Amino acid sequence: MASTSAGNAAPVVEPHSSVLSWDRARATARDAGEALPVETRPLHNAHGRALAAPLIARTDLPSFDTSAMDGWAVSGPGPWRLTGGEVLAGDAPSPLATGDAVGIATGAPLPPGATSVLRHEHGRVDGERLTDLVGGRTDGQDVRPRGRECAEGDVLLPAGTAITPAVLGMAAAAGYDRLEVHQRPSVELLVLGDELLDSGTPRDGRVRDALSPMLQPWLRTRAEVIGCRRLPDELDALREAIAASTADVVITTGSTAAGPVDHLHTALGELGARLLVDSVAVRPGHPMLLAALPDGGRLVGLPGNPLAAVAGVVTLAMPLLDRLGGHSAVEDRTARAGDLLPHPESTRLVPVQVRDGVAQPLAFGGPAMLRGLTLADGLAVLPPSEGPPPEDVVLLPLGWG
C-alpha cells in the first residue's frame, strides 16, 4: 500500500474506546495525512487537482487597451472624420489623429491616440463624417483599460485552490502553459456484502449494490480510483484485500458495526492497524471508522446503508482526500434553518433543499434511502441539542462533480 506521508503523527484511538464528536472526527480525518508530492502538469491535464503554488499573473489583463464594444475608436471630441477600414481582434492598429475615427470590433486593441469607443448604435455616419447621437462622451468610455482585471505580479489564487475549468481559463489568460499541482491520492473501493446484486431488481432477499455506482464518480472528483472490488462477507477475503491494496486510501462499505458478519474490526486488528476514529456521534452513519494501516496507508470504513455511507464520505473520506491532494479547507456555507429538528446527543446530517436562503429537509431521508438525496442541495449540519434548531445551520456541499 502506498504511503500517505503521515508518519506517526496521527493520534491513536483504541478500538471502541470512545465515540468522537462529529467536529472532532472530521478534524481527525483532515489531520490524518499530509499533502502528496508536487508535480508539473499541462493545463489540459490539471483539472480537479489543487494548486501547489499561488497563481501569479504573468501579464497585465487585458495586456493592452481593448474595445469593449463594436463601433468606432475615436480621438477627441466629435464629430469625427472616418479614416476607413476597421480594427479587428489580433490587429496591430496604426495611430489615430485627433478628430479621426476608425471602425473597431469588440476585443480589438485600441489604436494609439484613441480616447474612447463610440458604440455602433450610438453613432451616425454621413459620408466620412461620424457624429455621436447620445453625447456626454468621456475619455475611456467603452474601453477595457490595460490591467483592469489584474496587473503583472498580482496573486490571482492561493495555493490549495481546486483547479476548476474557470481556473484553467484564468491560468491560460495569465500566461501559463503548465501548473504546479499536488498529486492526487489513489483510492481502492472494497464493497462488502453477500446480499448485493450487480444488476436487475432486488430479489430473493438480496438488494442492488447502490454504493459502487454512487461512490466511484464522487471519489473521482478528489482521487484516482484504481479499483472497485466486491467482496464476500468473509474475514480472510477482507483481510487479504486490505493487505494487498496499493492505494493511498482504502474505502470499505459495510462491516463497520458489530453484527455476525461484520469483520472489519477483526481484520484491522489482525493487520496491526491503528484506529484513529472508531464511531462518531452523528446520525446517520455513526459506525464509521478511520484507521492507519501499518505501511502508511489509510482506511475509511463507511456504513453499508446508502445515506449513512454518504455521511461517512463527507465526515471522513473527503477531508482526508482533500488534505492528501493539497486542497485548502473550504469555508463553511450557512443557511437559515427551516423545519429541522436536532438530536439531543448526536450531530444530524440532513439532506436539504435551499430556497430563498432557507434549508428545508427533504422527505425520504432515512439512513437506507437515497431518494431525498437525489434532490438535495447539500447536507445541513445540526449540532446536538435538546432545544430548537439554531437560527443558522452549516450547509455541506456534496460536490458530486
N, C-alpha and C positions, 0 to 999 in steps of 0.2 A: 504493500500500500504506500502511496506517495505521502511524503511528509508535508504537514501544513506549517512548518517552521514555528510551531508554538512552543517547542521545547517543553519544559516542566513548569511553565508559568501559570497554567490554569489551576484553579483550586480543586481539591479533591472532595467529593461528596460521597460518603459511604452509601451503599445500596440501601434504599428505603429509610435513610436516616432522617430525612426531613422533606417536607413539601415546600418548594420555593414559591414566593410570590411571583406573579406574572412579570412585574417590572424587573425583579432580580434575575429571573430566568432568562429574560430577553437580553439583559446586560451581560450575563454569564456567557451566553452564546456569542455575543458580539466580541467578547474578550477571549474567546477560546481559540484564537488563531491570529496570525499576522499576515499582512498583505503579501501575496506571492510576488516573485521577481518581476522586474520591468523588462519589456521588450519594445522594439520599434516596429510599427506596422503601417502599411499604406492605408490611406483613408478608406478605401473600399473594403478593407478587412478589419476595421477598428470598431465597427458598430457593436454596441452592447457592452463594451469594456469601460474601464474607468481611466480617466486621465492620470498619468503618473507624475505629471509636471503641469504647472499653470499654463493655460493657453494665452500666449502673449502676442499681440498684434505685430506683424512684421511689416506693416504698411499703414498709412492713413486710410480710412474708409469713409467716404469714397477717396480714392487716391488722386482725384482731380475734381474740380468743379464740374458738376453734371446737370444737365437739364432734367427737371422733374416733370416736364410736360411736353407733348407735341405742340409745336408752334414756331416762334421765331426768337432767336437770340438777338437782342437789341443793345445798342450802345447809346447811353444818354437818354434825354427826354425825347418823346416823339413830337411830330411824326418822323418816320424813318424812311430812308431810301433802301429798297431791296437790292442786294448785290447779286442775286441769282444763286442757284444751286441750293444744296441742303447738307447739313452736317448730320451724319448718321453715327450710331454707336460703333466704336472702333476707329473712327476717323481721327486724323491729326489736323484740326482746322486752322486756317490762316487767321491772322489778327483781324479784328473788326474795328473800323474807324468810328469816331463819334458821329452819331447821326445815321449810321448804317444798321441794317438788319439782315439776317440770313435765316432761312428755314432750318429748323432743328428738330430732331426726334428725341423722344424720352430716352434717357440713359446716355445720350451722346455728350462728349466733352464740350464744355462751354468755350467758345473761341476767346483768345486773349483780347482784352478790351471790351468784351460784352459786360453789361451791367445788370441785366435781368433777362427773363424769358417772358414773352407775351404768349399767352395761351392761344391756340388756334381759334377757339370760339370767341375770344375777346378782341380779335383783330379784323380789320377790313383792308382789302388790297384794291387799290385803284391804279392800274398800270404798275409803275415801280414804286408807288407810294403806299406805305403801311401806316395806318392810324389805329390808336387804342380806343375801343368802344366803351371802355369802363372808366379809365382814368385813375388818378390816385396812385400811380406806379411808384414803387420804392426800389432802391437798389437791392439786388439779391432776391427779388421776388421770383418764386417758382424755380429756384436754383438749389440743388443739394450741394452745399459747400464742401470742399475738401476737409476731411477729418470730422465731419458732423457725427458719424457713428462712433468712431474711435480714432485715436492718434497712435502712430507707431510707438510701441513700447507699452501700451495700455494692457493691463491684465484683464482679459476678457472672461475667463473662467478659472476657478481654482482647481488645484489637483484634487482628485477624488470625484470629479463630476462625471456622471454617467454619460457616455457618448451616444447621443440620440441622432437621428437624421438631421435635426436642426444644428447640432454641434458640428457634425461633419460639414454642413454647408458653411457655417461660420469659419471653421478651420480653413477650408478651401479659399474663401473670400479673403482671409487674413494672410494667405501666402503659404500654407502648409501643404506638403505632399505626403508627409508621414507624421505619425504621432507616437509619442512615448506613452505606453499603456501598461497596466498590470496584466499579467497572465490571468486567464480565467480558471477558477478551480474546476477540477473534474469530479463528477458525481456518478455513482452507480446506484441504481434503484433496485431494491430487493422487495418484491411484492409477495407477502406470505398469505397462505390460506388454501386449504384443501377445498373449500366451498366455492372458490371463484371459477367463473366461466369466462372464456375469451370471446364468445360470440353467441348470438341468439338471445332468446328471452330467458329469464330465470325459470328454473325447473328442478324438480326432484330435490327441493330443499337447498339448492345452490343458487348463487346470485352472480350477476355480472361484475367483473372487475372494472369499477368506475375510476379507480385511482390512477392506474397506468396512463389512460388517455388524458387525464387532467394534469397529473404532476409532471409528465415529461416536457410538454411545451412550456409550462410555467417555470420549471427549473432551468430550461434553456435560456431564459431571459437573464440569468446570472451565472450560468455554469455550462461546461461541456458535459453533456450526459453521455458517458461512454458505454453504458449498458443498462438494460432493464431486464431483470430475470424474475420469473415466477418460481417460487419455492414451496414445497410441501411443508406441512406443519411437523417437521422432524428436526430434532436438536442437532444431529450430526450434519445434516444438509445446511442448516443455518450457520453453524459454527464454521464449517469449511468454506462457505461462500464469503463470509466476512473476512476470514483469514486470507483468502486468495485474492481479494479485491485490490486493485492498484489505484483506486480513486482517492482523491484528497478527502472526499466526504462520501460515506456510505449512508444511504437513506433507506430505512426499512418501513414497511407499513404493517400494522398489526403486531400482536405478540408482545405489547408493552405492559400489559396488566399481569394478573396472576391466575389466569384460567388454566385448565388442564393441558392445553396445547400452546401456552404462551411461554416459549423457550428463550426469549431474547435475553433476559437477565442471566439465565444459566449459561448461555453461550458466551456472553461478555465476561462473566466470571471465569470461565474456563480459559478464555483467551488472555486473561490478565488485564482487561480494560479497566479504566477508572471512570466511575460515574461522576459527571460534572453537574448534571441535572437529573433527578430521578423523581418525577411527578411535579406538577405545577398547579397552584391554586387558581385554575382557570376553567371555565365552562363555555363550550365543550372542550374536550381534549386533555383533561388533567393527567392521564397516564402517559404523557410524552416523556422522552428522555434524551439526554446528550451524553456521549461517552468519548473519552480519549483512548484511542487504540494504542497498543504497545509500540508500534513503529511510527507514531506521529500523526496518523490519520484521525479523523473524527467520524463518529456515527451518530446520526439523528434518528431516533425511533419515533415514528408517528403512530398514533392510534389508528385502528382499522376503519372506524366509521368515517364517512367522507368529510362531513363538516368538522369533525374533531381532527382529522388529518390536516385540513386547511388551517385550523388553529395552530397546529404544530409547526406548519411551514412558516407562518408569519411570526411565530414566537421564537423558534429555534433555528430553523433551516435558513431563512432569508438573512437574518442578522449575521449568522456565521458566514454564509456565502458572500455577503456584501463586504465583510472585513477581509476575507481571503482575496477577493477581487479588487481590493483597493478603493471601494466606493465609500464616499463620505456618508455619515449618518444623515438621513433625511429629516428635516424639521417636521414635527408632527403638525397635521392639519386638525382643525377643530370644526365642529358644527353644533348647533343648538340641539339639545336633547328633546326628542319627541316623546312618544309613548314607550319609553324604555324603562324597564324595571331591573334594578341591580340585585345581585345575590348577596346575602349577608356575609359570606365567608370567602367567596371566590370572585375574581375578575370575570366578567362576562364579555365575550366577543360575539357581537350580534350583527348579522348581515342587515344592512340598511340601504334604503334609498334616500338621497338628499334632495329635497325640494324646497326652494326658497331659503336655503341655509339651515333647514331643519332635518335631522336624521330620524327617519321613521323605520321601525322594524318591519321586516318582510315576513309574510306567512311562510310556512314550511321551512322553519329554521331549526329543526331538531338536529341532533348530532349525526344521525344517519341519513339526513336529507341533503339534496343538492338543489332542489327546485327554487328555493328562495335565493340561493347564492347566484343563480344564473342571472338574476335581475339586480344584483347588489352593486352599489357604487363604492362599497368598502365595508369594513367591519368597524362598528362603534365599540369603543373600549369603555366598559362600565366598571369602575373600581368597586371593591366590596363595600356594601353599605346596608344598614338596616332601615334607612330612611328613603326619601325620594331620590331620583337620579340627580346628578349635578346639572347645573344650568347648561354647561357646555360639555361635550364629550370629544375625546381624541378620535379621529377617523383614520383608520389604517387603510391606505390604498392597497388593492390586491395586486396591481402591477402585472396583469395577465400577459402583456406583451405590447 
